[in-house]
Amino acid sequence: MTSDRNVYGEPLEPCSMDPTTGFLRDGCCRRVDGDHGRHELCAVMTGEFLTFSKARGNDLLTPRPEFDFPGLEPGDRWCLCLSRWAEAVDAGVAPPVILEATHEAVLRDVDPDVLREHAHDHPTANIEDEKDL
C-alpha cells in the first residue's frame, strides 16, 4: 500500500490494469521522481484525443510490442502526460478525467474547476482548492 493520494485527498485508485498503465506500469498514475512527462492524470481515451495526440507526435494508437505497449482504443483508461492533457484542454479535445485515479500533484498545475469540467464520473466533483504540497 502506498501513501499516494488523489485530487480528493483520498487513497489513489488504480487507473487501469488492462491495458496496464502508469509510468511504473503498475496501473496507477502516481508521482514518480524521474518522470519528466508527469503521467499523473488518469483519462478515458476518446477517438478525438487519440487523433490529436498522434498529430502532436505521440502516437498512442499503434501497438509497440518492444515497449510492451498494446496501443490504445477509445474507452481505454490511461495515465497521460499532464502537459499533453493541458494542450488538449486548450484545443478543446481533452479526454474525461477519472478523478479518483488522478494524483493530487496535478492540483499544482491544473485549476480544480478545469478538472471538474472534465470529470468523467463526477461532473459536480468537490475538489479542494489547490493544496500546498
C-alpha positions, 0 to 999 in steps of 0.5 A, spaced: 500 500 500 502 506 498 501 513 501 499 516 494 493 520 494 488 523 489 485 530 487 480 528 493 485 527 498 483 520 498 487 513 497 489 513 489 485 508 485 488 504 480 487 507 473 487 501 469 490 494 469 488 492 462 491 495 458 496 496 464 498 503 465 502 508 469 509 510 468 511 504 473 506 500 469 503 498 475 496 501 473 496 507 477 498 514 475 502 516 481 508 521 482 514 518 480 521 522 481 524 521 474 518 522 470 519 528 466 512 527 462 508 527 469 503 521 467 499 523 473 492 524 470 488 518 469 483 519 462 478 515 458 481 515 451 476 518 446 477 517 438 478 525 438 484 525 443 487 519 440 487 523 433 490 529 436 495 526 440 498 522 434 498 529 430 502 532 436 507 526 435 505 521 440 502 516 437 498 512 442 494 508 437 499 503 434 501 497 438 509 497 440 510 490 442 518 492 444 515 497 449 510 492 451 505 497 449 498 494 446 496 501 443 490 504 445 482 504 443 477 509 445 474 507 452 481 505 454 483 508 461 490 511 461 495 515 465 497 521 460 502 526 460 499 532 464 502 537 459 499 533 453 492 533 457 493 541 458 494 542 450 488 538 449 484 542 454 486 548 450 484 545 443 478 543 446 479 535 445 481 533 452 479 526 454 474 525 461 478 525 467 477 519 472 478 523 478 479 518 483 485 515 479 488 522 478 494 524 483 493 530 487 500 533 484 496 535 478 492 540 483 499 544 482 498 545 475 491 544 473 485 549 476 480 544 480 474 547 476 478 545 469 478 538 472 471 538 474 469 540 467 472 534 465 470 529 470 468 523 467 464 520 473 463 526 477 461 532 473 459 536 480 466 533 483 468 537 490 475 538 489 479 542 494 482 548 492 489 547 490 493 544 496 500 546 498 504 540 497 
